[in-house]
Amino acid sequence: MKRSLMGALGDLIVTAVVLSGQFLHWLVLFIRYQMRCPHHGGKSLGNKKG
């Protein structure tokens, strides 16, 4: 029983880490886009890196 509980807990942690990682990734992209857009007036599309 303890082993399956640890396995479920591990899956939950992995899922939480992956979801939070994706969320942070998109949040950073969104913030960077919001910061760049007004300054460059839409020209940032040509300068986008990776």
LUMLUMDREN-2810 file (N, C-alpha, C; in Angstrom, 1 decimal):
<atoms>
<atom><aa>M</aa><ch>A</ch><at>N</at><xx>0.8</xx><yy>-1.2</yy><zz>0.0</zz></atom>
<atom><aa>M</aa><ch>A</ch><at>CA</at><xx>0.0</xx><yy>0.0</yy><zz>0.0</zz></atom>
<atom><aa>M</aa><ch>A</ch><at>C</at><xx>0.9</xx><yy>1.3</yy><zz>0.0</zz></atom>
<atom><aa>K</aa><ch>A</ch><at>N</at><xx>1.9</xx><yy>1.2</yy><zz>0.8</zz></atom>
<atom><aa>K</aa><ch>A</ch><at>CA</at><xx>2.8</xx><yy>2.4</yy><zz>0.9</zz></atom>
<atom><aa>K</aa><ch>A</ch><at>C</at><xx>3.4</xx><yy>2.7</yy><zz>-0.5</zz></atom>
<atom><aa>R</aa><ch>A</ch><at>N</at><xx>3.8</xx><yy>1.6</yy><zz>-1.2</zz></atom>
<atom><aa>R</aa><ch>A</ch><at>CA</at><xx>4.5</xx><yy>1.8</yy><zz>-2.5</zz></atom>
<atom><aa>R</aa><ch>A</ch><at>C</at><xx>3.6</xx><yy>2.4</yy><zz>-3.5</zz></atom>
<atom><aa>S</aa><ch>A</ch><at>N</at><xx>2.3</xx><yy>2.0</yy><zz>-3.5</zz></atom>
<atom><aa>S</aa><ch>A</ch><at>CA</at><xx>1.4</xx><yy>2.6</yy><zz>-4.5</zz></atom>
<atom><aa>S</aa><ch>A</ch><at>C</at><xx>1.1</xx><yy>4.1</yy><zz>-4.1</zz></atom>
<atom><aa>L</aa><ch>A</ch><at>N</at><xx>1.0</xx><yy>4.3</yy><zz>-2.8</zz></atom>
<atom><aa>L</aa><ch>A</ch><at>CA</at><xx>0.8</xx><yy>5.7</yy><zz>-2.4</zz></atom>
<atom><aa>L</aa><ch>A</ch><at>C</at><xx>2.0</xx><yy>6.6</yy><zz>-2.8</zz></atom>
<atom><aa>M</aa><ch>A</ch><at>N</at><xx>3.2</xx><yy>6.1</yy><zz>-2.7</zz></atom>
<atom><aa>M</aa><ch>A</ch><at>CA</at><xx>4.3</xx><yy>6.9</yy><zz>-3.1</zz></atom>
<atom><aa>M</aa><ch>A</ch><at>C</at><xx>4.3</xx><yy>7.1</yy><zz>-4.6</zz></atom>
<atom><aa>G</aa><ch>A</ch><at>N</at><xx>3.9</xx><yy>6.1</yy><zz>-5.3</zz></atom>
<atom><aa>G</aa><ch>A</ch><at>CA</at><xx>3.8</xx><yy>6.2</yy><zz>-6.8</zz></atom>
<atom><aa>G</aa><ch>A</ch><at>C</at><xx>2.8</xx><yy>7.2</yy><zz>-7.2</zz></atom>
<atom><aa>A</aa><ch>A</ch><at>N</at><xx>1.6</xx><yy>7.2</yy><zz>-6.6</zz></atom>
<atom><aa>A</aa><ch>A</ch><at>CA</at><xx>0.6</xx><yy>8.2</yy><zz>-6.9</zz></atom>
<atom><aa>A</aa><ch>A</ch><at>C</at><xx>1.1</xx><yy>9.6</yy><zz>-6.5</zz></atom>
<atom><aa>L</aa><ch>A</ch><at>N</at><xx>1.8</xx><yy>9.7</yy><zz>-5.4</zz></atom>
<atom><aa>L</aa><ch>A</ch><at>CA</at><xx>2.3</xx><yy>11.0</yy><zz>-5.0</zz></atom>
<atom><aa>L</aa><ch>A</ch><at>C</at><xx>3.4</xx><yy>11.5</yy><zz>-6.0</zz></atom>
<atom><aa>G</aa><ch>A</ch><at>N</at><xx>4.2</xx><yy>10.6</yy><zz>-6.4</zz></atom>
<atom><aa>G</aa><ch>A</ch><at>CA</at><xx>5.2</xx><yy>10.9</yy><zz>-7.4</zz></atom>
<atom><aa>G</aa><ch>A</ch><at>C</at><xx>4.6</xx><yy>11.4</yy><zz>-8.7</zz></atom>
<atom><aa>D</aa><ch>A</ch><at>N</at><xx>3.6</xx><yy>10.7</yy><zz>-9.2</zz></atom>
<atom><aa>D</aa><ch>A</ch><at>CA</at><xx>2.9</xx><yy>11.1</yy><zz>-10.4</zz></atom>
<atom><aa>D</aa><ch>A</ch><at>C</at><xx>2.3</xx><yy>12.5</yy><zz>-10.2</zz></atom>
<atom><aa>L</aa><ch>A</ch><at>N</at><xx>1.7</xx><yy>12.8</yy><zz>-9.1</zz></atom>
<atom><aa>L</aa><ch>A</ch><at>CA</at><xx>1.1</xx><yy>14.0</yy><zz>-8.8</zz></atom>
<atom><aa>L</aa><ch>A</ch><at>C</at><xx>2.1</xx><yy>15.2</yy><zz>-8.8</zz></atom>
<atom><aa>I</aa><ch>A</ch><at>N</at><xx>3.3</xx><yy>14.9</yy><zz>-8.2</zz></atom>
<atom><aa>I</aa><ch>A</ch><at>CA</at><xx>4.4</xx><yy>15.9</yy><zz>-8.2</zz></atom>
<atom><aa>I</aa><ch>A</ch><at>C</at><xx>4.9</xx><yy>16.2</yy><zz>-9.6</zz></atom>
<atom><aa>V</aa><ch>A</ch><at>N</at><xx>5.1</xx><yy>15.1</yy><zz>-10.3</zz></atom>
<atom><aa>V</aa><ch>A</ch><at>CA</at><xx>5.6</xx><yy>15.2</yy><zz>-11.7</zz></atom>
<atom><aa>V</aa><ch>A</ch><at>C</at><xx>4.6</xx><yy>16.1</yy><zz>-12.5</zz></atom>
<atom><aa>T</aa><ch>A</ch><at>N</at><xx>3.3</xx><yy>15.7</yy><zz>-12.4</zz></atom>
<atom><aa>T</aa><ch>A</ch><at>CA</at><xx>2.3</xx><yy>16.5</yy><zz>-13.1</zz></atom>
<atom><aa>T</aa><ch>A</ch><at>C</at><xx>2.3</xx><yy>17.9</yy><zz>-12.7</zz></atom>
<atom><aa>A</aa><ch>A</ch><at>N</at><xx>2.4</xx><yy>18.2</yy><zz>-11.4</zz></atom>
<atom><aa>A</aa><ch>A</ch><at>CA</at><xx>2.4</xx><yy>19.6</yy><zz>-10.9</zz></atom>
<atom><aa>A</aa><ch>A</ch><at>C</at><xx>3.6</xx><yy>20.4</yy><zz>-11.5</zz></atom>
<atom><aa>V</aa><ch>A</ch><at>N</at><xx>4.7</xx><yy>19.7</yy><zz>-11.5</zz></atom>
<atom><aa>V</aa><ch>A</ch><at>CA</at><xx>6.0</xx><yy>20.4</yy><zz>-11.9</zz></atom>
<atom><aa>V</aa><ch>A</ch><at>C</at><xx>5.8</xx><yy>20.7</yy><zz>-13.4</zz></atom>
<atom><aa>V</aa><ch>A</ch><at>N</at><xx>5.3</xx><yy>19.7</yy><zz>-14.2</zz></atom>
<atom><aa>V</aa><ch>A</ch><at>CA</at><xx>5.2</xx><yy>19.9</yy><zz>-15.7</zz></atom>
<atom><aa>V</aa><ch>A</ch><at>C</at><xx>4.2</xx><yy>21.0</yy><zz>-15.9</zz></atom>
<atom><aa>L</aa><ch>A</ch><at>N</at><xx>3.1</xx><yy>21.0</yy><zz>-15.3</zz></atom>
<atom><aa>L</aa><ch>A</ch><at>CA</at><xx>2.1</xx><yy>22.0</yy><zz>-15.5</zz></atom>
<atom><aa>L</aa><ch>A</ch><at>C</at><xx>2.6</xx><yy>23.4</yy><zz>-15.1</zz></atom>
<atom><aa>S</aa><ch>A</ch><at>N</at><xx>3.2</xx><yy>23.5</yy><zz>-13.9</zz></atom>
<atom><aa>S</aa><ch>A</ch><at>CA</at><xx>3.7</xx><yy>24.8</yy><zz>-13.5</zz></atom>
<atom><aa>S</aa><ch>A</ch><at>C</at><xx>4.8</xx><yy>25.3</yy><zz>-14.4</zz></atom>
<atom><aa>G</aa><ch>A</ch><at>N</at><xx>5.6</xx><yy>24.3</yy><zz>-14.9</zz></atom>
<atom><aa>G</aa><ch>A</ch><at>CA</at><xx>6.7</xx><yy>24.7</yy><zz>-15.8</zz></atom>
<atom><aa>G</aa><ch>A</ch><at>C</at><xx>6.1</xx><yy>25.3</yy><zz>-17.1</zz></atom>
<atom><aa>Q</aa><ch>A</ch><at>N</at><xx>5.1</xx><yy>24.6</yy><zz>-17.6</zz></atom>
<atom><aa>Q</aa><ch>A</ch><at>CA</at><xx>4.4</xx><yy>25.1</yy><zz>-18.9</zz></atom>
<atom><aa>Q</aa><ch>A</ch><at>C</at><xx>3.8</xx><yy>26.5</yy><zz>-18.6</zz></atom>
<atom><aa>F</aa><ch>A</ch><at>N</at><xx>3.2</xx><yy>26.6</yy><zz>-17.4</zz></atom>
<atom><aa>F</aa><ch>A</ch><at>CA</at><xx>2.5</xx><yy>27.9</yy><zz>-17.1</zz></atom>
<atom><aa>F</aa><ch>A</ch><at>C</at><xx>3.5</xx><yy>29.0</yy><zz>-17.0</zz></atom>
<atom><aa>L</aa><ch>A</ch><at>N</at><xx>4.6</xx><yy>28.7</yy><zz>-16.3</zz></atom>
<atom><aa>L</aa><ch>A</ch><at>CA</at><xx>5.7</xx><yy>29.7</yy><zz>-16.2</zz></atom>
<atom><aa>L</aa><ch>A</ch><at>C</at><xx>6.3</xx><yy>30.1</yy><zz>-17.5</zz></atom>
<atom><aa>H</aa><ch>A</ch><at>N</at><xx>6.4</xx><yy>29.1</yy><zz>-18.4</zz></atom>
<atom><aa>H</aa><ch>A</ch><at>CA</at><xx>7.0</xx><yy>29.3</yy><zz>-19.7</zz></atom>
<atom><aa>H</aa><ch>A</ch><at>C</at><xx>6.1</xx><yy>30.3</yy><zz>-20.5</zz></atom>
<atom><aa>W</aa><ch>A</ch><at>N</at><xx>4.8</xx><yy>30.0</yy><zz>-20.5</zz></atom>
<atom><aa>W</aa><ch>A</ch><at>CA</at><xx>3.8</xx><yy>30.9</yy><zz>-21.3</zz></atom>
<atom><aa>W</aa><ch>A</ch><at>C</at><xx>3.7</xx><yy>32.2</yy><zz>-20.6</zz></atom>
<atom><aa>L</aa><ch>A</ch><at>N</at><xx>3.8</xx><yy>32.3</yy><zz>-19.3</zz></atom>
<atom><aa>L</aa><ch>A</ch><at>CA</at><xx>3.7</xx><yy>33.5</yy><zz>-18.6</zz></atom>
<atom><aa>L</aa><ch>A</ch><at>C</at><xx>4.9</xx><yy>34.4</yy><zz>-18.9</zz></atom>
<atom><aa>V</aa><ch>A</ch><at>N</at><xx>6.1</xx><yy>33.8</yy><zz>-19.0</zz></atom>
<atom><aa>V</aa><ch>A</ch><at>CA</at><xx>7.3</xx><yy>34.6</yy><zz>-19.3</zz></atom>
<atom><aa>V</aa><ch>A</ch><at>C</at><xx>7.1</xx><yy>35.1</yy><zz>-20.8</zz></atom>
<atom><aa>L</aa><ch>A</ch><at>N</at><xx>6.7</xx><yy>34.2</yy><zz>-21.7</zz></atom>
<atom><aa>L</aa><ch>A</ch><at>CA</at><xx>6.5</xx><yy>34.7</yy><zz>-23.1</zz></atom>
<atom><aa>L</aa><ch>A</ch><at>C</at><xx>5.5</xx><yy>35.8</yy><zz>-23.2</zz></atom>
<atom><aa>F</aa><ch>A</ch><at>N</at><xx>4.4</xx><yy>35.7</yy><zz>-22.4</zz></atom>
<atom><aa>F</aa><ch>A</ch><at>CA</at><xx>3.4</xx><yy>36.7</yy><zz>-22.5</zz></atom>
<atom><aa>F</aa><ch>A</ch><at>C</at><xx>3.9</xx><yy>38.0</yy><zz>-22.0</zz></atom>
<atom><aa>I</aa><ch>A</ch><at>N</at><xx>4.6</xx><yy>38.0</yy><zz>-20.8</zz></atom>
<atom><aa>I</aa><ch>A</ch><at>CA</at><xx>5.2</xx><yy>39.2</yy><zz>-20.3</zz></atom>
<atom><aa>I</aa><ch>A</ch><at>C</at><xx>6.2</xx><yy>39.9</yy><zz>-21.2</zz></atom>
<atom><aa>R</aa><ch>A</ch><at>N</at><xx>7.1</xx><yy>39.0</yy><zz>-21.8</zz></atom>
<atom><aa>R</aa><ch>A</ch><at>CA</at><xx>8.1</xx><yy>39.6</yy><zz>-22.7</zz></atom>
<atom><aa>R</aa><ch>A</ch><at>C</at><xx>7.4</xx><yy>40.2</yy><zz>-23.9</zz></atom>
<atom><aa>Y</aa><ch>A</ch><at>N</at><xx>6.3</xx><yy>39.5</yy><zz>-24.4</zz></atom>
<atom><aa>Y</aa><ch>A</ch><at>CA</at><xx>5.6</xx><yy>40.1</yy><zz>-25.6</zz></atom>
<atom><aa>Y</aa><ch>A</ch><at>C</at><xx>4.9</xx><yy>41.4</yy><zz>-25.2</zz></atom>
<atom><aa>Q</aa><ch>A</ch><at>N</at><xx>4.3</xx><yy>41.5</yy><zz>-24.0</zz></atom>
<atom><aa>Q</aa><ch>A</ch><at>CA</at><xx>3.7</xx><yy>42.7</yy><zz>-23.6</zz></atom>
<atom><aa>Q</aa><ch>A</ch><at>C</at><xx>4.7</xx><yy>43.8</yy><zz>-23.4</zz></atom>
<atom><aa>M</aa><ch>A</ch><at>N</at><xx>5.9</xx><yy>43.5</yy><zz>-23.0</zz></atom>
<atom><aa>M</aa><ch>A</ch><at>CA</at><xx>7.0</xx><yy>44.5</yy><zz>-22.7</zz></atom>
<atom><aa>M</aa><ch>A</ch><at>C</at><xx>7.5</xx><yy>45.0</yy><zz>-24.1</zz></atom>
<atom><aa>R</aa><ch>A</ch><at>N</at><xx>7.7</xx><yy>44.1</yy><zz>-25.0</zz></atom>
<atom><aa>R</aa><ch>A</ch><at>CA</at><xx>8.3</xx><yy>44.4</yy><zz>-26.3</zz></atom>
<atom><aa>R</aa><ch>A</ch><at>C</at><xx>7.4</xx><yy>45.2</yy><zz>-27.2</zz></atom>
<atom><aa>C</aa><ch>A</ch><at>N</at><xx>6.2</xx><yy>44.8</yy><zz>-27.3</zz></atom>
<atom><aa>C</aa><ch>A</ch><at>CA</at><xx>5.2</xx><yy>45.3</yy><zz>-28.3</zz></atom>
<atom><aa>C</aa><ch>A</ch><at>C</at><xx>5.1</xx><yy>46.8</yy><zz>-28.3</zz></atom>
<atom><aa>P</aa><ch>A</ch><at>N</at><xx>4.9</xx><yy>47.5</yy><zz>-27.2</zz></atom>
<atom><aa>P</aa><ch>A</ch><at>CA</at><xx>4.7</xx><yy>49.0</yy><zz>-27.3</zz></atom>
<atom><aa>P</aa><ch>A</ch><at>C</at><xx>6.0</xx><yy>49.7</yy><zz>-27.7</zz></atom>
<atom><aa>H</aa><ch>A</ch><at>N</at><xx>7.2</xx><yy>49.1</yy><zz>-27.3</zz></atom>
<atom><aa>H</aa><ch>A</ch><at>CA</at><xx>8.4</xx><yy>49.8</yy><zz>-27.6</zz></atom>
<atom><aa>H</aa><ch>A</ch><at>C</at><xx>8.8</xx><yy>49.7</yy><zz>-29.1</zz></atom>
<atom><aa>H</aa><ch>A</ch><at>N</at><xx>8.6</xx><yy>48.5</yy><zz>-29.7</zz></atom>
<atom><aa>H</aa><ch>A</ch><at>CA</at><xx>9.0</xx><yy>48.3</yy><zz>-31.1</zz></atom>
<atom><aa>H</aa><ch>A</ch><at>C</at><xx>7.9</xx><yy>48.4</yy><zz>-32.1</zz></atom>
<atom><aa>G</aa><ch>A</ch><at>N</at><xx>6.7</xx><yy>48.6</yy><zz>-31.6</zz></atom>
<atom><aa>G</aa><ch>A</ch><at>CA</at><xx>5.6</xx><yy>48.8</yy><zz>-32.5</zz></atom>
<atom><aa>G</aa><ch>A</ch><at>C</at><xx>5.3</xx><yy>47.7</yy><zz>-33.5</zz></atom>
<atom><aa>G</aa><ch>A</ch><at>N</at><xx>5.5</xx><yy>46.4</yy><zz>-33.0</zz></atom>
<atom><aa>G</aa><ch>A</ch><at>CA</at><xx>5.2</xx><yy>45.3</yy><zz>-33.8</zz></atom>
<atom><aa>G</aa><ch>A</ch><at>C</at><xx>6.4</xx><yy>44.8</yy><zz>-34.6</zz></atom>
<atom><aa>K</aa><ch>A</ch><at>N</at><xx>7.5</xx><yy>45.5</yy><zz>-34.6</zz></atom>
<atom><aa>K</aa><ch>A</ch><at>CA</at><xx>8.7</xx><yy>45.0</yy><zz>-35.4</zz></atom>
<atom><aa>K</aa><ch>A</ch><at>C</at><xx>9.4</xx><yy>43.9</yy><zz>-34.7</zz></atom>
<atom><aa>S</aa><ch>A</ch><at>N</at><xx>9.0</xx><yy>43.6</yy><zz>-33.4</zz></atom>
<atom><aa>S</aa><ch>A</ch><at>CA</at><xx>9.7</xx><yy>42.5</yy><zz>-32.7</zz></atom>
<atom><aa>S</aa><ch>A</ch><at>C</at><xx>9.5</xx><yy>41.2</yy><zz>-33.3</zz></atom>
<atom><aa>L</aa><ch>A</ch><at>N</at><xx>8.5</xx><yy>41.0</yy><zz>-34.2</zz></atom>
<atom><aa>L</aa><ch>A</ch><at>CA</at><xx>8.3</xx><yy>39.7</yy><zz>-34.9</zz></atom>
<atom><aa>L</aa><ch>A</ch><at>C</at><xx>9.6</xx><yy>39.3</yy><zz>-35.7</zz></atom>
<atom><aa>G</aa><ch>A</ch><at>N</at><xx>10.2</xx><yy>40.3</yy><zz>-36.3</zz></atom>
<atom><aa>G</aa><ch>A</ch><at>CA</at><xx>11.4</xx><yy>40.0</yy><zz>-37.1</zz></atom>
<atom><aa>G</aa><ch>A</ch><at>C</at><xx>12.6</xx><yy>39.7</yy><zz>-36.3</zz></atom>
<atom><aa>N</aa><ch>A</ch><at>N</at><xx>12.6</xx><yy>40.2</yy><zz>-35.0</zz></atom>
<atom><aa>N</aa><ch>A</ch><at>CA</at><xx>13.8</xx><yy>40.0</yy><zz>-34.2</zz></atom>
<atom><aa>N</aa><ch>A</ch><at>C</at><xx>13.6</xx><yy>38.9</yy><zz>-33.2</zz></atom>
<atom><aa>K</aa><ch>A</ch><at>N</at><xx>12.5</xx><yy>38.1</yy><zz>-33.3</zz></atom>
<atom><aa>K</aa><ch>A</ch><at>CA</at><xx>12.2</xx><yy>37.0</yy><zz>-32.4</zz></atom>
<atom><aa>K</aa><ch>A</ch><at>C</at><xx>13.3</xx><yy>36.0</yy><zz>-32.4</zz></atom>
<atom><aa>K</aa><ch>A</ch><at>N</at><xx>13.8</xx><yy>35.5</yy><zz>-31.3</zz></atom>
<atom><aa>K</aa><ch>A</ch><at>CA</at><xx>14.9</xx><yy>34.5</yy><zz>-31.2</zz></atom>
<atom><aa>K</aa><ch>A</ch><at>C</at><xx>14.3</xx><yy>33.3</yy><zz>-30.5</zz></atom>
<atom><aa>G</aa><ch>A</ch><at>N</at><xx>14.4</xx><yy>32.1</yy><zz>-31.2</zz></atom>
<atom><aa>G</aa><ch>A</ch><at>CA</at><xx>14.0</xx><yy>30.8</yy><zz>-30.6</zz></atom>
<atom><aa>G</aa><ch>A</ch><at>C</at><xx>12.7</xx><yy>30.8</yy><zz>-29.8</zz></atom>
</atoms>
